Amino acid sequence: MNYSGVNFDTYFKNYPDEKGYFGRYGGCYIQPELQKAMEEITEAYFTICKSTRFISELRRIRREFQGRPTPISHLERLSGSLGNVQLYVKREDLNHTGAHKLNHCMGEALLAKYMGKKKLIAETGAGQHGVALATAAAYFGMECDIYMGSVDIKKQAPNVARMKILGANVVEVTHGLQTLKEAVDAAFEAYANEYKDAIYCIGSVLGPHPFPMMVRDFQAVVGIEAREQFTSMTGELPDAIVACVGGGSNAAGFFSGFLNDPVDIYGVEPLGRGPKLGDHAASLQYGEEGIMHGFNSIMLKDENGEPAPVYSVASGLDYPSSGPEHAFLHELGRVRYDVVDDEEAIDAFFKLSRLEGIIPAIESSHAVAYGIKLAQRMGKGSVLINLSGRGDKDMDYVIENYGIR
């Protein structure tokens, strides 16, 4: 399959290139003192990712600790309420800790152990990455510092409690908008002071090379499993697949299993309260090329060309850029990126809960909402949605702000 001259038969051998670029997106834009640390991580990753010992250990962890493979569920009642299109979900909410995040956190922690590091540093928005990394740190017996904005700490109290119970040090970030971007800023600053003994475990397909590639590779298990499971269940590929996109880790892993197939692929960004700057976090829809947090991608900018303020009802999606691979796939036209607003996401949250007995994360609810709209538009066929996380963390917030519908 070819898009704009890119052969997806050999895509993963060619992208990113040796400097970490997906086309013109990606790269490694960091201060000189951290460049050596990034090169050390890259060298270690390329060494162990081909090691049978590392691969066997990661597979054992996924099987015996994470509970992989996660299943696919057919949403019969929701599908029946919409017409003839059949909706399915890949159940990353059943992965240990309740979301896809543990897939790359266990890989990054295993890499850190191989490198002789003693501490894991990370940012978190919705708290799922923080919980997953705190879990990995506890599993491997490592220290763990999690940076989280004050706004998200208030919205995601259950996950904050989980991180602390697991032994992580939750560092409250009180500057700026006090959300995900500021948490990333603070985590990078801390890492610059501790890189000799610590590793920064980025929570998405973001940041300087090699992290966009590395996180995608660890998350690829989702797409590999989903493709095999769906064809086993139905005898064919889905007509379309859908995943939510903030930074884009769940989507990058999920999409990777289907890029070379005749399957329509949709990434769903948060439109929030609407298209006005500051009311959403839909960078691929409304952004322009720019560099932040060590990588070049598409980002939302203010009047000074700086990262713009963003908003989403989903704490895990309120980031002013997206991973460089998503920018590349968007430019190629291989993946279509669209938007869902807060109200549509909350409506899907309740629909999936009531009709299927599955309470989704608000982040995942964006994908469910788009899957519903897509089913109504298609008229026939099948749609596979990546249910990237469960909604336990969101219930108090939803009830307080939206009531019970």
N, C-alpha and C positions, 0 to 999 in steps of 0.2 A: 504494500500500500504506500502510495506517494502523496505527499502534500507539499506544494511549493518546493519540489526537488528533494525533500527529505524522505529517505527510504526507511520505513518503520521496521523492515526486516532486520536492519542493522542499527536501529536507533540507539539502543543502550550501549553499544560499543563506541558510538560517536558523540553522544551527548550525556554529560557535558564534555567539553574538550579538556586537555590537560591543564588548562588554566582556569577551569571551572565555569566556562561559558556555555549557555544554551543559546546559540546564535549570538546576539549582542548582549544578552541578559546574563547576569550572574557575576562571576569574578570574585576578587578578594581585595576590598578597599579598606584596609585597616592600618593602624599605626605601626611603624617599623618594629617596635619591640614585640608586637604580637605576631608578626609575620612568621618568625621562626617557630612559634607555637603552632600555628596553622599548618606549616610544613611538616612538623612532627606528627600531628594528628593525621594528616593525609598519608604520610609514609606508613604509619602504623596501621591505618585502615586498609590500605591496599595490600599490606602484608598479610593481615589476618583474615581479610574477607575471602581469600583463596585457601585458607588453612582448614583442612578437614577437622582439626581439633576444635577450632573456633565455631565452625558451622555446626558440628555435632553437638557442642555444648549449647549453642543458641537454640537449636531444634529441640533439645531435651528440655530446656527451660520453657519454651513455648508449649510443649506438650504436657509437662508435669506440673508447671507452676502457673502458667497463664491460662490454661484450659483451651488451647488451640487444637484443631481448627474450630472457629466459631461457625455456627450454622447459618443457613439461609432460611428465612421464613416466608411462606406465601401469605400475603394479606388478602385472604378470601373475602372477608366481610367488607373491607374498605374497597376492594376492587369491584365487588358486586354493587356497591352504592354509586359507582362512577360510570358503569357501562361494561364494555367488553374487554378493555385492556386489563391485563393481569399485573398487579404490583407485587414485587418481592423486596425483602430487605436483607442485606448482609448484616448479621447481628454482632457488630463490634461492641455493642452495649453489654454483651456477655463475656467479653474479654476481661480478665482479672483487672480490678480497679474501675471497671465500668466504661472504658472507652478504648479507642485505638492507640492511645498515647504510649501504653506500656510496650508496644511493639518496638519502637525505636529507643525507648528509655532503657530497656534491658540490654539492647545491643550497644548503646553508648556507654552504659556502665561496665559492660563486659570489656569493651575497648579500653576504658579508663583503667580497669584492673590490669589489663595486659600492659599498659603503659606505665604502671607503677604509681598512678595518681591516688591521692588519699581523700579528695573531696570532689563532690559534684555540685556545680552551680547552675542555676536555671532561673528563667522567668516563667510566670504563668498568668493567664487571664481568667479563664473559667475555672482554673484550679485542677483540671484533669491532668495536665502535664506535670504540675507540681506534685499531685498525689502519686502519679506513676513514677516520677523520679525519686520521690521519698521512699516508695516501695522498693525500687531498684537499689537504692542506697542501703536500706535495711537488709535486703537480701544478700548484698555483697559485703556488708560491714563497713560502709564508708560514711563520712560526714556529708551533710547536704544542706546547702543554703538556697532557699527559694525566694525570689523577689516578686512582690505582688503589689499592685496599686491599691490604694485605700478604697477606691470605689468598688473594685472587684472583691476585696476582702469582705466588704459589707454585703455584696450580692451573693457571695459564694461561701457563706459561713460553714456549711457542712464540710466542704473540701478543705477549708483552712484547719478545721478540727482534725480531719483525717491526717493531714500533713504533720501536724504537731504530735499526734498519737504515734505516728510512724517514726518520730525522732528527728524530723527536719526542723531547721531554724527558718521560720517564715519572717522575712524582712519586709516591713511595710514601706511602700514608696509613696511619699506625700507631695512630690512636686508635680507641676504641670497639671494635666487632666487626671492624673493618678489612676491610669488604666494600663493597657498592655504595652503601648509604646514606651512609656516611662519605666515600666518594669524591665523591659529589654535594655534601655539605656543604663539603668542602675546595675543590672547583672553584668553587662559588658565592662562597666567601670570597675566592678569588683574583680572580675576575671583578669583584667589588666594588671592587677596587683598580686594575683595569686596563681598565675598560670603555671608556675613551676611545680606546684603541688596539686593543682586542681584542673578539672576540665569543664568547660562550659557546654552543657548539653542543651543545645538550642531545641525549642519545642515545636518547630515546624520546618518546612523546606525553605528556610530563610537563612540569612546571614552570609558570611564569607565562605567561599569554597574551603573545605569539602562538605559543609553541612547540608546544603540543598540536595546534593547527590546522596550523601550518606543516610539522611533521614528518609528520603524516597526509597532507597534500597531496603532499609529495615522495614518500611511500611508496605513494600511490594508483596509481602505475604498475603495481604488482604485481597489484592487483585488476583494473585495466583490461585488462592483458595476459591474465590468467588467464581472465577471462570470455570474451574473444574467442577464445582458443586452445581452450578446452574445447568451446565450441559448434561451432567449426570441426572439431575432432577427432571429436565424437560426435553432432553435430546437435541437441544439447539442453543444458540447464543441468544441473549436478550436483544431486543430491538434497540433499546436505549439504556444507558446507565447514568446515574445522577449522584452527585456528592456536593456537600457544602464546601465553600472556599473562603477562608480568612487568610491565614498564611498559606494553608493548603496541604498539610501533611496527609490527612486522611484521603483527600482527593488524589494526590500524587500517587500514593500507593495503590489505591483502588483502580485508577485509570490505567496504570502501567500494565495491568493484566489484559487490557483490551485494545491498546493503541493500534495494533496491527490487524484488528478484526473489523468486519463490516458492521460496526455498532456505533450508533450516535452517542456522543459523550457530552454531558452537560455539567458545568460547574456553576454553583449557585452562590452569589455574593449577597451580603446583607444591605438592603436598601433602607433599613431603619425607619425613620419617620418620613423620608422622602428624598428627592434628588438634590436638595440644597446642600452646599458644602457645610460640613459639620453635623449633618443629620443622618449620615450613612457612613458605610465603610466599603463601598463598592469601587475599589481602586481600578480594576480592569475595565469597568464601564465608564468611569469618569476621570481617570487619572492620566498621567503622562510620565514619560521616562524620567527616572531620577535615581539617585544613590542615597541609601540610608542603611544603617546597621551593617555596613560592610559589603553590600551587594547592589548591583544595578538591576532595576526592574521597573514596573509601572507603579507609580505611587500618587496619592492625593496630595496636592501642594496648596499652600496658602498663597497670599498675594506676594510674599517675599521669596517664594520658591522653596520654603521649608515644609516638612511634613505637616499636613493639615490636621486639625482636630477631627476626630471620627467618633461615630456612635453606632451602637447596635444593641438591641435587647439581649443579644448573646455575647457574653463576655469573651468567649473564645474567638470571636470574629471581628472584634473592634480594633483592627490594625490598619494603618494607612497605606499598606502595600500588599503585595502577594509574592509568593515564591517566583524566582526567575524562570523556572520551567513552565509555570502557568502562563507567564507573560509570553513565552516562546510558543507554547501550544495555541494560545489565543491568536498570536500573529499568524501562525501557520494556517489557522482555521480548522485544526484537527479537533479542538474542543470548543464548544460554544459556551460562553459565559453569560449568564443572565442574572436577574435579581429577584429577591422576594423581600417584602417589607415585614416589619414587626408584627402587624396584625395578621398577615397570612401565616407567619410562622407559629404564632400562638394558637391560631385556629387549628393548624395541623397538629400541634402538640396535643390538643384535646381530642381531635378526631382519632388519632392513632391510639391514644389511651383508651377511649371509650369503645371503639370498634374492634380493637385487636388485643387489648390487655398489655400493651407495651407503652411505657412512659418514656418518651425520647428526650434527650438533651435539647435545649432550645437551639443549639447550633445545628444538630441533626434535623430538627423540625423545619429548618429552611429547605433542606433537601426533600423532605417528605412533602412539604407544601408545593414545591416545584414538580415533584413526581405526580401529584394529584392534577395539577394544571396540564402537565404533559399528557397524562392519560386521557383527559377530556378532549385535548386537541387531536390526539392520534386516532382515536376511534377503535383501533384494534392493535393487537400485538402485546409486548411485554416490556416492563420497565423494572430494572434492578436498582435499588437505592441503597447507598451505604449509610446505614444507621450507625454513625460514628461514636455515639455515646448514649448513656442512659440519663434520665432526667431527675434522679434523686436530688442532685445538687441544686436544681432549679425550682423545686416544688414550692418552697416557702416564698420565694420571690414572685412566682407566677400568681399564687393565691393572693398575696398582699397587693399586687398591682393590677391583676386582671380578674380576680375572683374565681369562682367555679362556674364553668359554662355548661 
